[in-house]
Amino acid sequence: MDFELSEDQQMIRDMAREAAEKVLAPRAAELDRLGVFPRENLEALAELGFMGVMVPEALGGAGLGNLELALILEEVNRGCASTGVTLSVHNSLVVGAFLIFGNDEQKSSYLPRLASGEWLGAYALTEPETGSDAASVSLQARPDGDAYVLNGTKVMITSGAEADLVIVMARTGPGERSKGITAFAVEKGTPGFQPGKREEKMGIRSSDTSELVFEDCRVPASAIVGELGGGFKIAMTVLDGGRIGIASQALGIGRASLEASVRYAKEREQFQRPLAKFQAIQWMIAETASRLDAARLLTHRAAWLKDRGKPHTTEASMAKLLAAEAANKASWQAVQIHGGAGYTTEFPVERMFRDARITRLYEGTDEIQKIVISRAYLR
C-alpha cells in the first residue's frame, strides 16, 4: 500500500475540503439547531460529483474508488456530520449494493439518477425488534403472481423520509433466518409505502432518521436486488463498505474537534499564558492527533483492500471501531479544553461531541465490531 496520495486523490480531497469549509461548516450549527434536512448541501455536493463517487463514468458517475470516497467523507464530515452520514449511506450502502448486486437494468435505470443527485438513496434493514441481529428480519414479502407484497415496519432509517429509492430487506422464506431474506428496491410513491415517525436525536440532528411503513405494498419481481433469498449476503457485504464510510465520518468529526482544540488552546489564556503552554493540554492534543492518525491508516487500508477486491471485513470493523473511539475521545477532550465554554452552543465542539456519539452505534455497535474482529482470530 502506497502511503502517498496521488495527485488526483489530493485534488479530490482538496475539492471536498473547500466545499466543507465554504459551504457545509457555515450552515452546520443552524441546520443542527433547526433539525432541517441538508438538501442544499447535497445539491452542492452533487455538482462536484460526490453523489456517485464509485458509479462508472458511462452511467454518469465519477468512476472513482473506495479510498477516494473515504477522503471525501472525512472532509465532508469535518464540515457537517449530518450531511456526511447522508452522503455515506447513499454511496456506500445504496450505490454500493447496485454496483455489486444489481442487474444491468437496475444499474442503467437507477445509478445515473443516484449519481446526479436527482435521487437520494436509503437502506432499510433495522426493525423494531431487529437491530444488531440482522438475520432476524421479520418484514414480510409475500409472492403474489409476478409481484411481491410487503408488510411490516422499518425503523431508524437514515434518509428514510427523504429518499427517492430505498433498498428494503424483507423475509421471503419462513423461519429460515439469513437464508430467507431478500433485498427489494422500492421507489418513493409506491402505493402502500410511506414514512412514519421521524426521530428526534441527540446528534446529527439535520440528518433524517425515520420509520418506514409498508402496508400491502406491491412491488414487481424485477425489484429484487441480487437473488431471491440473497438479501443477507447483500446486507453483510455492503455493511463492510458502510463501516469504512462511518470510520471516515468519525475521522472528520475527530479532526474538526482536534482543530477546534488547537485554535482555542492558542487563543485562550489562563494564569497569564495560553492554554497551549500547559503540559496537560499538550498531552491531550498529542494523544488525540496520534489516535486519529492511527485510525486513518486503518480506514485507508480497508478502503484500499476493498478497491482491489481483497477480503476486508475484519479490516473494516477494525477501522470503524478505532475511528469511532478516536472521534469520541477527541470530541470529549475538545469540550474539556474549552472548559465551561465548550458546554455552550457558542462553540462548535458541543455539536461535535453530540455528533461523535452515534459513530459507536450505527453500522454495527462497538460490540458487534469486536465480535467480527475476534471471529477472524478465533475461528
MARKOL-964734 format. One record per atom (N, C-alpha, C, O): residue in three letters; x, y, z. Coordinates in steps of 0.001 Angstrom, whole numbers, plus 500000, padded with zeros to 6 digits. Layout:
# residues N
alaXYZ/...
This chain:
# residues 379
met500850498794500000/met500000500000500000/met500874501241500000/met501789501361500816/asp500598502164499090/asp501346503418498987/asp500719504434499944/asp499525504721499856/phe501523504972500851/phe501000505925501831/phe500884507340501261/phe500344508232501917/glu501381507542500062/glu501325508861499424/glu500114508918498506/glu499965508080497617/leu499250509905498718/leu498107510073497835/leu498559510549496471/leu499502511333496367/ser497896510085495425/ser498210510541494079/ser497764511993493904/ser497032512531494735/glu498202512608492837/glu497805513996492573/glu496287514098492416/glu495674515048492903/asp495685513123491740/asp494234513136491564/asp493521513003492907/asp492534513692493163/gln494019512124493754/gln493400511946495075/gln493542513204495932/gln492615513576496652/gln494674513843495854/gln494860515094496584/gln493906516171496070/gln493364516950496854/met493707516213494772/met492799517193494180/met491358516947494645/met490636517884494985/ile490956515669494654/ile489603515322495104/ile489426515680496571/ile488406516252496956/arg490413515345497384/arg490363515692498811/arg490246517185499001/arg489461517652499827/asp491032517947498234/asp491015519404498371/asp489683520007497921/asp489218520992498494/met489070519411496891/met487738519859496463/met486727519673497590/met485922520559497879/ala486788518497498220/ala485868518218499324/ala486153519135500507/ala485228519599501175/arg487416519394500762/arg487796520270501881/arg487277521691501661/arg486766522322502586/glu487410522181500449/glu486927523527500151/glu485415523615500311/glu484896524587500862/ala484705522586499823/ala483244522575499967/ala482844522529501435/ala481894523194501849/ala483564521750502212/ala483260521639503636/ala483455522968504346/ala482646523354505189/glu484524523664504006/glu484849524909504695/glu483979526073504243/glu483607526920505056/lys483652526123502956/lys482927527274502422/lys481409527090502404/lys480663528063502508/val480953525843502272/val479514525592502129/val478921524914503357/val477907525370503886/leu479541523834503815/leu478929522996504850/leu479095523561506257/leu478117523711506990/ala480325523872506631/ala480590524323508001/ala479802525577508389/ala479284525640509504/pro479692526583507503/pro478938527781507885/pro477455527524508172/pro476823528298508891/arg476900526450507618/arg475482526143507802/arg475236525131508922/arg474097524956509356/ala476276524475509387/ala476107523303510243/ala475363523607511537/ala474458522862511913/ala475724524681512222/ala475099524991513516/ala473608525276513361/ala472798524806514160/glu473247526039512341/glu471848526392512130/glu471025525167511736/glu469907524988512219/leu471574524325510864/leu470872523106510473/leu470660522195511677/leu469606521576511829/asp471677522126512526/asp471578521313513735/asp470505521860514672/asp469704521102515220/arg470496523157514847/arg469542523782515766/arg468103523579515293/arg467213523307516100/leu467877523709513996/leu466529523609513445/leu466135522173513097/leu464951521873512944/gly467117521295512972/gly466820519935512549/gly466334519852511125/gly465499519010510795/val466858520735510264/val466422520816508866/val467303519922507992/val468529519949508104/phe466677519139507130/phe467423518247506242/phe468318519066505309/phe467868520069504755/pro469592518650505123/pro470566519461504377/pro470471519311502858/pro471458518976502203/arg469303519555502310/arg469078519364500877/arg470030520223500026/arg470593519740499043/glu470203521492500410/glu471075522376499628/glu472522521892499668/glu473241522008498676/asn472950521356500796/asn474308520815500884/asn474500519661499909/asn475528519571499237/leu473515518784499836/leu473609517636498946/leu473620518071497487/leu474301517466496659/glu472873519109497176/glu472881519629495807/glu474262520170495447/glu474740519984494327/ala474895520840496405/ala476241521366496163/ala477240520230495965/ala478124520319495113/leu477100519171496744/leu477996518025496615/leu477736517258495329/leu478659516697494739/ala476481517233494895/ala476151516567493630/ala476845517258492456/ala477290516600491516/glu476934518580492517/glu477599519328491449/glu479077518966491350/glu479685519103490288/leu479652518505492458/leu481059518095492465/leu481235516627492091/leu482361516139491994/gly480119515922491879/gly480182514516491518/gly480250513578492710/gly480554512396492548/phe479969514089493917/phe480149513298495127/phe478958512395495460/phe479028511608496403/met477872512500494701/met476730511613494945/met476879510291494188/met476123509348494418/gly477839510233493303/gly478084508996492556/gly479562508726492445/gly480082508505491352/val480239508744493573/val481702508634493588/val482180507384492861/val483119507451492069/met481539506235493123/met482014504968492563/met481232504510491330/met481527503460490760/val480238505296490922/val479464504958489730/val480331505154488484/val480993506185488358/pro480341504193487568/pro481148504343486352/pro480795505622485583/pro479651506077485608/glu481769506181484917/glu481551507411484162/glu480489507217483088/glu479744508145482773/ala480418506021482530/ala479432505742481481/ala477998505865481994/ala477067506058481212/leu477827505752483305/leu476500505874483907/leu476342507191484661/leu475435507343485480/gly477227508135484380/gly477089509463484948/gly477815509702486251/gly477637510747486876/gly478639508740486678/gly479347508891487937/gly480767509379487774/gly481210509703486672/ala481481509427488898/ala482865509902488882/ala483855508794488571/ala485003509068488221/gly483420507538488695/gly484285506415488357/gly485480506255489271/gly486541505803488841/leu485311506627490546/leu486409506555491499/leu486241505337492404/leu485372504498492170/gly487080505247493441/gly487062504085494303/gly486710504391495741/gly486332505511496085/asn486841503373496575/asn486502503497497984/asn487476504388498742/asn487080505061499693/leu488734504404498341/leu489687505282499012/leu489341506739498748/leu489395507569499656/glu488985507052497510/glu488567508419497200/glu487305508798497982/glu487180509925498461/leu486370507844498106/leu485167508110498886/leu485518508373500344/leu484934509260500967/ala486453507623500891/ala486876507829502278/ala487474509227502462/ala487210509892503463/leu488271509662501502/leu488863511003501566/leu487776512078501549/leu487825513042502313/ile486799511893500668/ile485700512859500552/ile484876512892501839/ile484549513964502347/leu484546511710502361/leu483702511649503550/leu484383512249504775/leu483719512882505596/glu485668512066504911/glu486359512694506049/glu486217514206505994/glu485924514845507005/glu486425514776504814/glu486349516234504687/glu484914516735504871/glu484686517736505551/val483955516044504268/val482557516469504378/val482103516432505832/val481442517360506297/asn482450515376506550/asn482050515253507948/asn482791516232508847/asn482303516582509922/arg483936516663508423/arg484645517720509151/arg483825519002509143/arg483893519795510081/gly483045519204508077/gly482212520397507978/gly480832520213508557/gly480336521092509261/cys480184519056508268/cys478820518815508734/cys478565517312508768/cys478455516676507720/ala478471516745509964/ala478309515300510104/ala476940514826509635/ala476806513687509188/ser475918515680509727/ser474586515290509244/ser474595515094507736/ser474021514134507222/thr475246516006507035/thr475402515852505588/thr476274514652505283/thr476037513926504318/gly477285514448506115/gly478232513364505893/gly477609511983505958/gly477893511139505108/val476761511735506952/val476166510405507053/val475167510172505921/val475022509048505441/thr474481511229505496/thr473557511106504368/thr474318510715503106/thr473877509854502345/leu475457511352502896/leu476293511062501732/leu476877509657501826/leu476971508951500822/ser477268509252503029/ser477878507934503215/ser476892506816502905/ser477220505896502157/val475690506882503469/val474688505846503228/val474335505772501749/val474236504683501184/his474148506923501127/his473794506988499706/his474848506271498852/his474508505470497981/asn476118506563499108/asn477202505990498304/asn477555504560498708/asn477654503677497856/ser477744504336500004/ser478260503051500462/ser477220501939500427/ser477493500845499934/leu476037502213500945/leu475035501155501099/leu474111501011499896/leu473750499898499515/val473731502133499302/val472755502066498205/val473449501901496855/val473248500904496162/val474267502887496490/val475013502766495235/val475880501505495270/val475966500773494284/gly476520501261496415/gly477383500087496544/gly476639498791496295/gly477176497879495667/ala475399498698496783/ala474608497478496585/ala474285497258495111/ala474378496136494613/phe473907498321494416/phe473577498170492998/phe474824497862492168/phe474755497093491209/leu475944498447492527/leu477177498186491780/leu477585496721491867/leu478046496142490883/ile477417496123493037/ile477863494742493242/ile476788493731492859/ile477090492707492247/phe475528494013493217/phe474479493005493085/phe473386493356492074/phe472605492484491692/gly473316494603491638/gly472252494989490718/gly472424494375489341/gly473545494134488894/asn471298494122488665/asn471391493641487284/asn471565494830486342/asn471513495983486772/asp471769494550485076/asp472047495615484112/asp470906496627484036/asp471135497832483928/glu469676496119484093/glu468521497017484007/glu468474497955485216/glu468226499152485066/gln468707497420486394/gln468700498242487604/gln469831499269487578/gln469634500426487950/lys470986498852487147/lys472119499781487078/lys471838500924486111/lys472067502090486434/ser471342500587484930/ser471107501632483928/ser469940502532484312/ser469894503690483899/ser468996502017485097/ser467835502807485497/ser468133503675486717/ser467774504853486746/tyr468789503094487724/tyr468934503786488996/tyr470238504570489164/tyr470236505678489700/leu471335503998488709/leu472626504617489013/leu472800506030488440/leu473348506888489131/pro472354506309487202/pro472500507690486716/pro471743508706487570/pro472236509810487802/arg470558508343488036/arg469768509269488855/arg470359509422490259/arg470313510507490839/leu470911508343490798/leu471569508424492092/leu472859509220491995/leu473169510012492885/ala473612509017490923/ala474895509697490748/ala474738511201490538/ala475575511984490987/ser473676511599489864/ser473455513021489584/ser472905513771490786/ser472930515001490827/gly472405513016491769/gly471754513651492905/gly470273513890492673/gly469584514404493555/glu469771513525491493/glu468328513642491238/glu467561512795492246/glu466511513196492748/trp468109511613492530/trp467520510713493510/trp468471510541494691/trp469692510528494537/leu467869510410495882/leu468619510103497100/leu468263508692497532/leu467100508293497472/gly469259507937497967/gly469024506558498355/gly469040506345499863/gly469706507070500602/ala468285505327500306/ala468278504906501702/ala468350503383501749/ala468090502696500761/tyr468706502885502910/tyr468928501449503098/tyr468168501017504345/tyr468454501511505435/ala467209500106504211/ala466308499760505314/ala466507498320505770/ala466055497376505122/leu467191498176506894/leu467432496872507489/leu466815496782508890/leu466146495800509211/thr467037497804509720/thr466629497765511127/thr465110497779511293/thr464391498479510579/glu464643496979512261/glu463222496902512583/glu463026497100514082/glu464000497099514834/pro461774497272514529/pro461543497488515959/pro462159496411516852/pro462611496710517957/glu462179495167516386/glu462732494071517185/glu464019493505516582/glu464506492463517019/thr464560494184515590/thr465755493676514899/thr466767494796514716/thr466536495736513956/gly467891494689515419/gly468945495687515287/gly470242495002514903/gly470512494786513722/ser471046494660515904/ser472328494006515639/ser472162492616515028/ser473016492169514261/asp471069491932515363/asp470805490604514806/asp470093490750513460/asp468871490634513367/ala470882491005512436/ala470320491303511114/ala469576490124510498/ala468748490316509608/ala469856488919510953/ala469193487741510387/ala467760487578510886/ala467034486699510421/ser467353488426511835/ser466006488307512410/ser464979489203511733/ser463934489487512318/val465252489649510528/val464314490481509778/val462948489800509714/val462846488611509410/ser461890490581510010/ser460547489996510016/ser459590490647509020/ser458514490102508769/leu459953491805508439/leu459093492421507428/leu458853491400506321/leu459804490853505763/gln457591491145506005/gln457231490071505095/gln457115490546503643/gln456611491634503367/ala457587489713502739/ala457386489931501300/ala456730488668500753/ala457393487652500541/arg455432488742500530/arg454648487573500108/arg454523487556498586/arg454102488551497996/pro454880486450497944/pro454731486374496489/pro453269486420496076/pro452413485801496709/asp452991487155495012/asp451628487284494506/asp451715487427492989/asp451843488534492466/gly451644486304492296/gly451801486328490843/gly453209486739490468/gly454179486124490912/asp453330487789489643/asp454647488270489228/asp455115489440490089/asp455894490282489642/ala454632489478491322/ala454973490569492229/ala455139490037493646/ala454921488856493917/tyr455530490940494543/tyr455626490633495969/tyr454892491724496742/tyr454916492892496353/val454249491343497823/val453512492287498646/val454224492413499990/val454368491430500717/leu454667493625500315/leu455445493884501515/leu454557494401502639/leu453723495284502436/asn454751493836503826/asn454038494288505020/asn454984494279506213/asn455648493280506490/gly455033495398506908/gly455891495493508086/gly456431496897508256/gly456037497829507555/thr457345497024509209/thr457878498341509558/thr459395498299509693/thr459955497344510233/lys460041499323509207/lys461461499541509430/lys461617500785510305/lys460793501698510241/val462659500820511112/val462885501969511989/val464338502433511909/val465222501700511466/met464555503671512351/met465903504258512418/met466593504262511051/met467784503967510955/ile465849504594510004/ile466383504538508647/ile466916505910508237/ile466158506874508135/thr468205505985508007/thr468838507228507579/thr468290507654506226/thr468303506875505273/ser467811508883506140/ser467230509474504921/ser465910508821504524/ser465433509029503408/gly465308508032505424/gly464115507270505077/gly462983508094504508/gly462393507725503492/ala462670509219505156/ala461548510040504702/ala461905510906503504/ala461016511386502801/glu463183511108503267/glu463646511991502192/glu464057511236500934/glu464177511829499863/ala464271509944501060/ala464835509167499955/ala463839508951498819/ala462629508878499032/asp464374508853497630/asp463576508552496439/asp463585507061496125/asp462723506556495405/leu464576506367496679/leu464728504938496420/leu465286504283497686/leu466279504742498251/val464630503202498120/val465047502515499346/val465312501047499049/val464490500378498424/ile466450500552499493/ile466716499119499440/ile466183498528500737/ile466658498861501823/val465200497655500616/val464471497112501767/val464780495621501919/val464623494839500982/met465219495251503112/met465436493837503415/met464137493240503953/met463583493734504935/ala463654492182503313/ala462381491578503690/ala462489490059503717/ala463346489473503056/arg461610489434504490/arg461632487972504613/arg460745487344503542/arg459546487615503464/thr461360486503502724/thr460625485787501681/thr460576484297501945/thr459888483562501236/gly461305483838502968/gly461305482418503324/gly460983482263504794/gly461679482858505617/pro459971481500505176/pro459563481378506572/pro460579480630507430/pro461005479524507099/gly460953481263508539/gly461775480598509538/gly463165480205509102/gly463778479350509740/glu463685480786508051/glu464996480380507555/glu466109481358507942/glu467243481235507478/arg465778482320508787/arg466730483349509205/arg467481483934508004/arg466843484457507091/ser468789483864507980/ser469563484567506956/ser469253484084505536/ser469352484867504592/lys468883482821505368/lys468620482304504028/lys467266482740503484/lys466993482574502295/gly466420483295504340/gly465089483666503882/gly464899485150503675/gly463762485621503639/ile465992485916503537/ile465911487372503400/ile466230487776501958/ile467181487273501359/thr465428488683501413/thr465621489176500046/thr465628490699500056/thr464899491326500824/ala466458491289499199/ala466534492754499073/ala465631493219497931/ala465633492639496844/phe464858494279498198/phe463971494864497192/phe464291496345497034/phe464589497031498012/ala464228496830495809/ala464354498263495526/ala462947498849495445/ala462179498519494541/val462619499713496387/val461268500283496456/val461352501786496220/val462073502495496922/glu460616502258495236/glu460657503669494882/glu459670504484495708/glu458609503995496098/lys460035505723495964/lys459148506643496672/lys457841506788495889/lys457851506861494660/gly456733506828496602/gly455442506971495954/gly454770505666495613/gly453634505662495138/thr455452504542495848/thr454812503246495610/thr453636503088496574/thr453817503257497780/pro452447502771496082/pro451289502620496969/pro451562501624498098/pro452109500545497870/gly451174502002499310/gly451388501144500466/gly452702501370501173/gly452985500717502178/phe453517502290500663/phe454816502613501265/phe454829504079501660/phe454635504956500818/gln455057504346502938/gln455119505733503393/gln456001505868504629/gln456135504922505405/pro456599507036504811/pro457388507256506024/pro456482507432507234/pro455358507919507117/gly456984507032508391/gly456248507212509635/gly456937508227510520/gly457290509314510063/lys457130507888511768/lys457711508787512755/lys459138509176512403/lys459947508330512022/arg459439510460512534/arg460813510930512380/arg461430511064513770/arg460831511660514665/glu462625510508513946/glu463276510504515251/glu463892511866515581/glu464471512530514720/glu463754512261516843/glu464474513425517366/glu465719512899518070/glu465618512106519006/lys466884513338517625/lys468122512707518058/lys469033513640518863/lys468902514863518821/met469951513020519591/met470963513757520333/met471877514537519393/met472151515716519618/gly472341513879518349/gly473270514493517402/gly472833514244515974/gly471729513758515729/ile473702514579515029/ile473390514547513583/ile471915514900513362/ile471180514182512684/arg471513516012513948/arg470095516354514029/arg469468516767512703/arg468249516685512553/ser470267517204511747/ser469666517560510465/ser469692516397509471/ser469225516522508338/ser470242515270509910/ser470092514039509139/ser468710513474509428/ser468272513458510578/asp468023513012508391/asp466699512419508570/asp466833510973509016/asp467486510170508350/thr466215510641510143/thr466178509264510636/thr464717508929510889/thr464107509471511811/ser464147508040510076/ser462697507846510094/ser462266506392510102/ser463012505488509727/glu461053506209510537/glu460348504940510428/glu459786504829509006/glu459388505830508410/leu459757503611508473/leu459134503352507174/leu458062502284507351/leu458306501242507961/val456881502547506817/val455745501648506999/val455326501066505651/val455157501794504672/phe455162499748505616/phe454734499042504409/phe453423498318504714/phe453372497431505567/glu452374498709504010/glu451063498103504188/glu450537497656502826/glu450070498469502028/asp450621496360502578/asp450228495809501272/asp450896496565500126/asp450261496929499136/cys452186496786500294/cys452979497491499272/cys453394496487498198/cys454184495577498451/arg452865496664497028/arg453083495713495929/arg454231496198495034/arg454183497306494499/val455262495357494876/val456393495690494010/val456607494536493029/val456360493382493380/pro457059494823491817/pro457280493759490837/pro458462492880491228/pro459340493306491978/ala458478491669490724/ala459597490761490997/ala460911491342490488/ala461984491000490985/ser460821492221489495/ser462033492859488964/ser462678493804489969/ser463795494275489753/ala461971494086491082/ala462526494955492122/ala463518494223493012/ala464210494849493815/ile463596492897492874/ile464553492139493681/ile465971492526493282/ile466321492527492102/val466777492852494280/val468189493168494053/val468993491913494356/val468897491363495453/gly469783491457493391/gly470503490207493573/gly469571489029493385/gly468704489045492511/glu469753488006494208/glu468973486775494068/glu467904486678495139/glu468033487265496213/leu466845485932494843/leu465826485620495836/leu466493484869496983/leu467167483862496765/gly466302485360498201/gly466931484745499365/gly468369485175499580/gly469032484679500492/gly468863486089498755/gly470268486514498872/gly470455487830499597/gly471528488429499523/gly469422488294500301/gly469490489602500934/gly470492489709502065/gly471129490748502241/phe470636488632502836/phe471570488688503972/phe473003488860503475/phe473787489597504073/lys473340488183502388/lys474673488338501805/lys474893489779501364/lys475970490336501576/ile473877490387500751/ile473981491784500344/ile474187492673501560/ile475037493562501555/ala473395492422502609/ala473493493236503819/ala474898493199504403/ala475469494241504725/met475449492010504539/met476774491878505140/met477866492463504243/met478845493026504732/thr477693492326502943/thr478707492837502013/thr478743494365502016/thr479811494967502135/val477576494984501886/val477570496449501810/val477864497087503163/val478346498219503220/leu477580496373504256/leu477898496926505566/leu479403497072505768/leu479846497942506518/asp480191496226505103/asp481645496422505160/asp482014497794504603/asp482809498524505196/gly481424498135503449/gly481665499453502874/gly481092500553503740/gly481688501621503883/gly479912500282504326/gly479297501268505212/gly480155501557506422/gly480202502693506893/arg480837500540506934/arg481698500740508099/arg482931501560507752/arg483423502323508584/ile483430501410506543/ile484517502276506098/ile484016503717506012/ile484729504658506363/gly482771503874505536/gly482179505206505456/gly482016505855506816/gly482307507042506968/ile481550505093507827/ile481372505663509156/ile482716505892509834/ile482861506836510610/ala483697505044509554/ala485051505317510042/ala485543506653509502/ala486166507435510220/ser485260506903508237/ser485659508175507626/ser484895509337508249/ser485448510418508450/gln483617509106508552/gln482851510140509241/gln483469510464510603/gln483628511629510967/ala483811509413511343/ala484423509612512652/ala485726510393512544/ala486011511256513374/leu486514510086511520/leu487755510828511309/leu487478512313511091/leu488189513166511623/gly486445512618510308/gly486114514019510049/gly485691514753511302/gly486133515875511551/ile484820514111512109/ile484385514735513361/ile485566514883514307/ile485725515915514958/gly486394513846514380/gly487560513900515261/gly488543514971514859/gly489103515667515706/arg488752515104513553/arg489690516123513089/arg489173517524513352/arg489932518410513745/ala487877517725513135/ala487278519028513435/ala487416519353514919/ala487663520502515287/ser487255518346515766/ser487398518537517212/ser488839518896517565/ser489084519784518382/leu489779518206516949/leu491195518486517198/leu491558519902516759/leu492233520631517486/glu491111520280515578/glu491433521614515058/glu490819522705515936/glu491446523739516165/ala489599522482516429/ala488968523446517329/ala489744523540518641/ala489893524625519203/ser490234522406519121/ser491014522386520361/ser492310523171520209/ser492688523937521096/val492981522978519092/val494247523683518848/val494025525195518777/val494779525972519364/arg492980525598518051/arg492695527031517942/arg492433527649519317/arg492997528685519669/tyr491580526999520066/tyr491197527550521372/tyr492383527556522333/tyr492562528509523091/ala493189526502522306/ala494345526425523199/ala495361527521522912/ala496052527977523823/lys495458527947521664/lys496389529019521307/lys495837530399521668/lys496597531318521974/glu494513530535521629/glu493886531850521841/glu493558532126523310/glu493720533251523783/arg493104531114524019/arg492624531288525387/arg493790531350526375/arg494674530493526350/glu493792532348527231/glu494846532497528231/glu494301532284529636/glu493204532728529973/gln495089531601530436/gln494829531432531862/gln496166531521532597/gln497188531043532105/phe496145532132533767/phe497385532315534526/phe498461533005533687/phe499652532706533781/gln497985533940532862/gln498854534844532086/gln499649534146530975/gln500713534613530568/arg499116533034530502/arg499737532387529343/arg498702531531528627/arg497719531107529234/pro498921531273527319/pro497954530486526551/pro497825529067527106/pro498774528515527663/leu496636528490526942/leu496432527113527365/leu497428526162526699/leu497812525148527281/ala497835526494525492/ala498763525642524743/ala500113525486525432/ala500884524594525078/lys500406526321526390/lys501676526254527104/lys501617525262528279/lys502645524958528884/phe500431524765528596/phe500286523834529707/phe500463522396529222/phe499901521995528203/gln501250521636529967/gln501561520267529542/gln500314519393529445/gln500219518540528562/ala499353519603530356/ala498128518795530318/ala497405518954528985/ala496890517981528434/ile497366520178528470/ile496712520442527177/ile497543519860526044/ile497002519277525104/gln498846520018526135/gln499735519491525108/gln499568517978524964/gln499560517447523853/trp499436517297526095/trp499299515842526047/trp497950515434525458/trp497864514439524739/met496904516190525757/met495604515909525143/met495691516021523621/met495184515168522892/ile496340517081523159/ile496485517302521712/ile497294516173521081/ile496933515659520023/ala498385515793521733/ala499255514743521203/ala498529513409521121/ala498635512694520124/glu497789513077522180/glu497051511807522200/glu495966511784521124/glu495797510783520427/thr495238512883520994/thr494162512952520005/thr494710512825518595/thr494182512059517789/ala495768513571518289/ala496359513531516953/ala496863512136516612/ala496688511670515486/ser497488511466517579/ser498039510126517344/ser496935509111517104/ser497038508283516199/arg495871509169517912/arg494754508235517733/arg494094508417516373/arg493779507438515697/leu493887509657515975/leu493235509915514690/leu494096509460513522/leu493583508922512540/asp495405509676513626/asp496295509239512548/asp496291507716512424/asp496267507180511316/ala496316507029513553/ala496282505559513529/ala494975505066512917/ala494974504138512108/ala493863505687513304/ala492560505293512766/ala492469505579511276/ala491842504824510533/arg493090506664510836/arg493068506992509402/arg493815505924508599/arg493365505533507523/leu494938505457509109/leu495680504409508412/leu494849503133508301/leu494845502483507255/leu494153502774509364/leu493282501598509321/leu492163501784508305/leu491834500862507559/thr491587502968508279/thr490475503248507356/thr490937503193505912/thr490274502590505067/his492061503815505627/his492574503808504262/his493001502403503834/his492862502037502667/arg493522501620504781/arg493871500236504441/arg492630499450504042/arg492649498728503045/ala491554499584504808/ala490319498857504494/ala489783499278503128/ala489364498432502338/ala489794500586502847/ala489317501075501546/ala490204500576500415/ala489712500202499351/trp491503500570500647/trp492480500103499653/trp492233498630499328/trp492251498237498161/leu492003497819500360/leu491726496396500145/leu490426496203499371/leu490357495379498459/lys489408496957499733/lys488114496838499049/lys488251497210497578/lys487671496549496716/asp489001498245497287/asp489197498657495900/asp489882497575495063/asp489724497536493843/arg490634496710495713/arg491354495647494996/arg490652494302495065/arg491205493278494666/gly489434494316495574/gly488661493094495631/gly489191492082496616/gly488914490889496489/lys489952492538497600/lys490530491643498597/lys489632491594499839/lys488867492528500078/pro489713490528500625/pro488928490454501860/pro489216491662502760/pro490368492057502935/his488165492236503320/his488358493451504115/his487356493580505255/his487253494634505882/thr486621492511505519/thr485611492566506577/thr486232492894507925/thr485764493797508618/thr487273492178508302/thr487939492424509587/thr488547493813509625/thr488433494526510622/glu489191494189508540/glu489852495497508493/glu488846496643508574/glu489116497669509197/ala487671496462507935/ala486642497498508008/ala486127497647509434/ala485894498764509896/ser485949496530510133/ser485489496583511520/ser486545497205512426/ser486212497975513327/met487815496880512196/met488889497497512978/met488900499011512780/met489024499776513736/ala488768499425511529/ala488785500855511220/ala487617501569511881/ala487785502633512475/lys486430500976511775/lys485248501599512347/lys485341501673513864/lys485011502701514455/leu485786500596514497/leu485919500556515954/leu486887501617516456/leu486552502391517352/leu488090501656515880/leu489115502567516369/leu488838504019515997/leu489117504926516781/ala488290504243514801/ala487982505622514397/ala486874506204515267/ala486937507369515660/ala485851505391515573/ala484760505867516421/ala485266506178517828/ala484885507189518417/glu486122505313518367/glu486703505573519682/glu487535506860519654/glu487468507670520579/ala488311507039518595/ala489164508225518480/ala488335509498518386/ala488672510506519006/ala487253509457517614/ala486392510634517457/ala485714511006518763/ala485634512182519117/asn485223509997519483/asn484563510278520754/asn485534510844521775/asn485187511758522524/lys486732510315521811/lys487745510843522727/lys488160512248522319/lys488343513117523171/ala488307512471521022/ala488715513795520527/ala487679514852520866/ala488025515952521297/ser486399514520520672/ser485340515493520948/ser485195515724522453/ser484920516843522885/trp485380514668523251/trp485327514805524714/trp486439515737525184/trp486213516631525999/gln487650515513524657/gln488769516356525071/gln488611517786524563/gln489062518732525208/ala487972517940523409/ala487738519290522888/ala486846520087523834/ala487116521255524112/val485790519457524325/val484921520123525297/val485710520424526571/val485568521503527148/gln486531519487527007/gln487324519667528226/gln488299520834528086/gln488462521623529016/ile488931520940526951/ile489884522037526712/ile489172523377526687/ile489714524383527145/his487966523392526155/his487184524633526117/his486586524990527476/his486114526109527676/gly486605524042528406/gly486037524297529723/gly484540524519529646/gly483860523915528816/gly484024525383530509/gly482591525651530531/gly482072526179529213/gly480921525934528850/ala482925526912528483/ala482509527462527185/ala482184526340526200/ala481331526506525327/gly482861525201526337/gly482633524086525434/gly481299523409525638/gly480857522626524797/tyr480649523710526764/tyr479338523129527068/tyr478210523985526522/tyr477039523628526652/thr478552525109525916/thr477557526005525341/thr477529525855523824/thr478456525315523221/thr476451526343523223/thr476328526271521769/thr477111527368521059/thr477096527452519831/glu477795528206521830/glu478605529262521218/glu479787528681520462/glu480278529283519508/phe480245527502520892/phe481382526860520250/phe480946525546519600/phe480095524845520148/pro481513525201518445/pro481057524015517707/pro481404522693518368/pro480864521660517973/val482290522689519363/val482681521414519970/val481509520754520695/val481484519532520844/glu480545521544521142/glu479350520984521772/glu478597520114520769/glu478153519018521110/arg478453520593519542/arg477777519819518496/arg478616518604518098/arg478077517518517887/met479920518786517997/met480793517673517618/met480729516543518641/met480752515365518285/phe480649516921519920/phe480539515940520992/phe479270515099520826/phe479300513882521010/arg478165515746520481/arg476906515026520274/arg476944514196518994/arg476446513071518960/asp477533514755517949/asp477589514043516671/asp478469512800516749/asp478167511781516128/ala479546512885517504/ala480505511779517558/ala479899510522518172/ala480280509410517807/arg478969510688519090/arg478471509538519859/arg477857508451518980/arg478007507261519261/ile477176508856517931/ile476478507889517094/ile477432506973516329/ile477044505873515936/thr478666507408516115/thr479603506589515341/thr479937505278516044/thr480449504351515417/arg479651505194517347/arg479895503955518090/arg478657503056518121/arg478655502002518757/leu477607503492517423/leu476342502761517459/leu475900502249516091/leu475630501058515934/tyr475823503152515086/tyr475265502660513816/tyr476315502003512935/tyr477520502144513142/glu475807501278511942/glu476632500382511104/glu477334499328511964/glu478424498865511630/gly476699498960513067/gly477257497973513990/gly477893498656515187/gly478800499474515036/thr477413498317516382/thr477966498889517608/thr479423498460517805/thr479931497587517102/asp480074499093518773/asp481435498671519124/asp481486497173519401/asp482421496482518996/glu480466496688520097/glu480452495275520486/glu480349494353519270/glu480975493293519230/ile479557494765518285/ile479462493969517054/ile480806493957516326/ile481223492916515818/gln481484495097516270/gln482790495133515608/gln483776494194516301/gln484570493527515638/lys483727494143517621/lys484637493265518365/lys484329491800518095/lys485238490972518036/ile483043491476517929/ile482676490106517579/ile483237489744516210/ile483819488675516029/val483055490653515241/val483558490408513879/val485073490218513896/val485592489292513273/ile485768491079514597/ile487234491015514643/ile487706489745515341/ile488609489066514853/ser487105489427516469/ser487544488252517227/ser487321486966516447/ser488117486033516553/arg486246486904515663/arg485974485702514864/arg487103485414513875/arg487397484259513569/ala487726486478513385/ala488816486290512422/ala490031485613513058/ala490840484990512371/tyr490143485746514378/tyr491284485186515070/tyr490968483884515810/tyr491869483095516094/leu489686483661516121/leu489319482510516944/leu488623481398516178/leu488307480354516750/arg488383481610514893/arg487660480586514125/arg488532479347513921/arg488095478380513297/
